[in-house]
Amino acid sequence: MSEMPSMELPVVAGIDGSDPSLRAVDWAADEAALHGVPLRLVYASLWERYEGPALAQALGKPSERVRADLIVGSAAERAERRAPDLKISAEVLRADAVSALLREARNASMVVVASRGRSGVAELLLGSVSLAVAARAACPVVVLRDGRGQGPWTRAAQRIVLGVGDEAGSAAVRFAFQEAADRHAAVHAVRAWRCPAHETFDPPLTAGDPAHDHERRATELVAEALRDAAEEHPSVRVRPRIVEGAARTALVDASATADLLVVGARRRHGHLGLQLGRVTHAVLHHSACPVAVVPQRA
């Protein structure tokens, strides 16, 4: 695939015909229309490997290829109804879903995927495709948790929760502020801190308040991390939130009233495994709103 100018990189939605994936089409169409970029819908199938035309006819059923064409066709029609002026392309790819979406991510501004819940407690868990794509993609990946929400922005007071890491001006920070500027949303910047247990036992006459020191440092880190993006987007309302406790707990709690949760994921050159980090892995499994995982090169 040839590279396109950055402003024309499409929003890619992975589809499979399920209701959650159709809601991902809606989300992706809204996002592409907002930013004025194309929408690309992809369905990955290995039908040729497992099924031949003769077998399909013998069973009296339509082939998987016919089914795949119907899925992408109906998804494209749905997106066109939602955003009539949007440039839309749809394709069936002869590959497994993870490999196909990772290739698409190389020339995409964003990949949108849905997580398909199962039964009981397992509904809280993330699908293997969504997890693998979020952990390895070269571009931001938005995961719609259990298909929640009809579109990317469903409330009048839009709120983006940003998990603030240690890197100033990170890709996740820039992504969150750009989305907030385009959506006229507020950024709620969350940073968690903890006081190591051994520090609480320092002699009171020889040490300051260790908890206060950790909280102050967390406040400074947030200000430093957001400084450049806040200057670039002066219209974006920023609400820092410094929380004592585990970062994953603070972010999952904040997601309950958010439209989008943005977290970073460091990518190490030459590393082929999942590259998420414990906090990002946890929020992907338990967030109450869509999660945007933004890669940051180490």
Number of C-alpha atoms within 10 A of each C-alpha: 7 4 10 11 7 11 11 17 21 28 30 29 30 27 26 20 16 13 14 23 23 24 23 31 29 24 25 29 33 21 23 25 18 14 15 17 21 23 29 24 25 25 24 20 19 15 16 13 9 9 13 13 12 10 12 13 11 8 9 9 10 11 18 18 18 11 12 21 15 13 21 22 16 14 26 22 13 17 22 17 13 16 17 13 11 19 17 20 15 19 16 19 16 16 16 14 21 20 17 19 28 20 13 24 23 16 22 27 22 27 31 29 32 29 26 21 17 13 7 7 8 10 16 19 18 24 18 12 19 24 21 20 27 33 25 22 26 23 21 28 29 28 28 30 27 24 22 16 18 14 19 22 18 10 10 7 11 18 22 24 28 28 26 28 21 12 16 17 16 20 18 24 27 19 20 26 27 17 19 23 18 11 16 16 23 21 27 21 24 22 25 22 19 15 15 11 8 7 12 13 10 13 9 9 6 6 11 11 11 16 16 11 12 17 19 13 13 24 19 11 18 22 16 14 20 21 14 15 19 19 10 13 14 11 14 21 17 17 12 18 20 18 18 16 13 13 23 20 17 20 28 22 15 22 24 13 15 23 22 28 29 27 28 25 26 17 21 13 8 6 9 10 11 16 19 23 12 11 18 23 20 18 24 30 20 20 25 24 26 29 27 26 29 29 25 17 12 8
